[in-house]
């Protein structure tokens, strides 16, 4: 487990169905679209929903 100083917690509220928000985070393509809007581009990504996953 990382030290408390190495933990970053973000909270955000969305005006969308929970399923739609989950889908945006549950695939690499969704993550690329979510975190790379406009002129920003995400080249590579990986999603791992396991405990202690990456």
MDTraj code that builds the backbone (N, CA, C; nanometers):
import mdtraj as md
import numpy as np

residues = "UNK UNK UNK UNK UNK UNK UNK UNK UNK UNK UNK UNK UNK UNK UNK UNK UNK UNK UNK UNK UNK UNK UNK UNK UNK UNK UNK UNK UNK UNK UNK UNK UNK UNK UNK UNK UNK UNK UNK UNK UNK UNK UNK UNK UNK UNK UNK UNK UNK UNK UNK UNK UNK UNK".split()
xyz = np.array([
    [0.0841, -0.1175, 0.0000],
    [0.0000, 0.0000, 0.0000],
    [0.0884, 0.1236, 0.0000],
    [0.0573, 0.2222, -0.0872],
    [0.1399, 0.3429, -0.0913],
    [0.1238, 0.4258, 0.0358],
    [0.2243, 0.5049, 0.0618],
    [0.2172, 0.5970, 0.1753],
    [0.1082, 0.7003, 0.1482],
    [0.0451, 0.7554, 0.2532],
    [-0.0625, 0.8539, 0.2321],
    [-0.0213, 0.9709, 0.1430],
    [0.1050, 1.0086, 0.1446],
    [0.1494, 1.1199, 0.0607],
    [0.1554, 1.0823, -0.0873],
    [0.1429, 0.9539, -0.1191],
    [0.1468, 0.9078, -0.2575],
    [0.0091, 0.8776, -0.3137],
    [-0.0943, 0.9065, -0.2382],
    [-0.2304, 0.8766, -0.2812],
    [-0.2971, 1.0044, -0.3307],
    [-0.3560, 0.9979, -0.4479],
    [-0.4302, 1.1098, -0.5042],
    [-0.5750, 1.0662, -0.5177],
    [-0.6641, 1.1374, -0.4539],
    [-0.8065, 1.1071, -0.4630],
    [-0.8764, 1.2226, -0.5335],
    [-0.9540, 1.1889, -0.6346],
    [-1.0310, 1.2877, -0.7084],
    [-1.1779, 1.2530, -0.6966],
    [-1.2609, 1.3523, -0.6846],
    [-1.4053, 1.3301, -0.6797],
    [-1.4699, 1.4273, -0.7765],
    [-1.5610, 1.3753, -0.8543],
    [-1.6310, 1.4583, -0.9509],
    [-1.7716, 1.4043, -0.9676],
    [-1.8661, 1.4921, -0.9852],
    [-2.0060, 1.4527, -1.0033],
    [-2.0441, 1.4760, -1.1498],
    [-2.1165, 1.3794, -1.2064],
    [-2.1536, 1.3850, -1.3474],
    [-2.3046, 1.3843, -1.3618],
    [-2.3522, 1.4601, -1.4557],
    [-2.4939, 1.4613, -1.4896],
    [-2.5159, 1.3556, -1.5986],
    [-2.4970, 1.2301, -1.5597],
    [-2.5095, 1.1183, -1.6535],
    [-2.5446, 0.9929, -1.5747],
    [-2.6001, 0.8966, -1.6442],
    [-2.6331, 0.7683, -1.5807],
    [-2.5039, 0.6996, -1.5350],
    [-2.5063, 0.6337, -1.4192],
    [-2.3857, 0.5650, -1.3705],
    [-2.3267, 0.4689, -1.4742],
    [-2.4112, 0.3998, -1.5493],
    [-2.3630, 0.3053, -1.6500],
    [-2.2815, 0.3771, -1.7573],
    [-2.3232, 0.4945, -1.7940],
    [-2.2529, 0.5703, -1.8987],
    [-2.1165, 0.6188, -1.8485],
    [-2.1124, 0.6626, -1.7233],
    [-1.9860, 0.7064, -1.6643],
    [-1.8912, 0.5872, -1.6512],
    [-1.9424, 0.4733, -1.6038],
    [-1.8590, 0.3536, -1.5917],
    [-1.8027, 0.3140, -1.7274],
    [-1.8870, 0.3135, -1.8310],
    [-1.8414, 0.2764, -1.9652],
    [-1.7300, 0.3683, -2.0142],
    [-1.7359, 0.4966, -1.9762],
    [-1.6319, 0.5906, -2.0180],
    [-1.4974, 0.5570, -1.9537],
    [-1.5002, 0.4977, -1.8348],
    [-1.3774, 0.4629, -1.7644],
    [-1.3368, 0.3175, -1.7830],
    [-1.4252, 0.2329, -1.8335],
    [-1.4007, 0.0888, -1.8371],
    [-1.3350, 0.0393, -1.9650],
    [-1.3041, 0.1272, -2.0577],
    [-1.2377, 0.0840, -2.1804],
    [-1.1259, 0.1819, -2.2135],
    [-1.0242, 0.1328, -2.2809],
    [-0.9133, 0.2203, -2.3203],
    [-0.9624, 0.3305, -2.4140],
    [-1.0513, 0.2959, -2.5052],
    [-1.1019, 0.3972, -2.5979],
    [-1.1809, 0.5043, -2.5234],
    [-1.2610, 0.4621, -2.4259],
    [-1.3343, 0.5589, -2.3447],
    [-1.2412, 0.6489, -2.2664],
    [-1.1360, 0.5903, -2.2081],
    [-1.0389, 0.6683, -2.1332],
    [-0.9664, 0.7664, -2.2231],
    [-0.9307, 0.7231, -2.3432],
    [-0.8620, 0.8129, -2.4366],
    [-0.9500, 0.9318, -2.4713],
    [-1.0784, 0.9068, -2.4934],
    [-1.1712, 1.0158, -2.5260],
    [-1.1933, 1.1053, -2.4055],
    [-1.2003, 1.0455, -2.2869],
    [-1.2298, 1.1204, -2.1654],
    [-1.1123, 1.2085, -2.1247],
    [-0.9900, 1.1534, -2.1268],
    [-0.8731, 1.2257, -2.0789],
    [-0.7968, 1.2960, -2.1895],
    [-0.8430, 1.2853, -2.3109],
    [-0.7727, 1.3509, -2.4207],
    [-0.8648, 1.4387, -2.5042],
    [-0.9428, 1.5271, -2.4414],
    [-1.0356, 1.6092, -2.5199],
    [-0.9639, 1.7196, -2.5961],
    [-1.0304, 1.7698, -2.6983],
    [-0.9775, 1.8841, -2.7734],
    [-0.8444, 1.8541, -2.8384],
    [-0.7460, 1.9378, -2.8105],
    [-0.6133, 1.9253, -2.8721],
    [-0.5228, 1.8249, -2.8008],
    [-0.5659, 1.7705, -2.6880],
    [-0.4858, 1.6716, -2.6145],
    [-0.5144, 1.5331, -2.6696],
    [-0.4116, 1.4500, -2.6728],
    [-0.4289, 1.3142, -2.7243],
    [-0.3599, 1.2140, -2.6326],
    [-0.4313, 1.1093, -2.5967],
    [-0.3734, 0.9997, -2.5198],
    [-0.3325, 0.8936, -2.6209],
    [-0.2061, 0.8575, -2.6215],
    [-0.1553, 0.7634, -2.7211],
    [-0.1765, 0.6190, -2.6787],
    [-0.1606, 0.5906, -2.5506],
    [-0.1707, 0.4530, -2.5027],
    [-0.2394, 0.4546, -2.3671],
    [-0.3097, 0.3467, -2.3348],
    [-0.3768, 0.3395, -2.2054],
    [-0.4044, 0.1967, -2.1668],
    [-0.4245, 0.1766, -2.0373],
    [-0.4547, 0.0435, -1.9861],
    [-0.5513, 0.0583, -1.8694],
    [-0.6489, -0.0307, -1.8612],
    [-0.7466, -0.0278, -1.7544],
    [-0.7421, -0.1624, -1.6827],
    [-0.7380, -0.1583, -1.5488],
    [-0.7310, -0.2818, -1.4705],
    [-0.8174, -0.2625, -1.3467],
    [-0.9315, -0.3308, -1.3406],
    [-1.0250, -0.3139, -1.2312],
    [-1.0063, -0.4161, -1.1189],
    [-0.8890, -0.4745, -1.1090],
    [-0.8606, -0.5682, -1.0023],
    [-0.8129, -0.4936, -0.8789],
    [-0.8312, -0.5533, -0.7613],
    [-0.7781, -0.4950, -0.6392],
    [-0.6272, -0.4826, -0.6546],
    [-0.5740, -0.3666, -0.6236],
    [-0.4317, -0.3349, -0.6408],
    [-0.3889, -0.3404, -0.7857],
    [-0.4833, -0.3239, -0.8793],
    [-0.4503, -0.3225, -1.0220],
    [-0.3800, -0.1942, -1.0610],
    [-0.3405, -0.1854, -1.1862],
    [-0.2725, -0.0653, -1.2342],
    [-0.3716, 0.0343, -1.2853],
])
top = md.Topology()
chain = top.add_chain()
for i, resn in enumerate(residues, 1):
    res = top.add_residue(resn, chain, resSeq=i)
    for name in ("N", "CA", "C"):
        top.add_atom(name, md.element.get_by_symbol(name[0]), res)
traj = md.Trajectory(xyz[None], top)
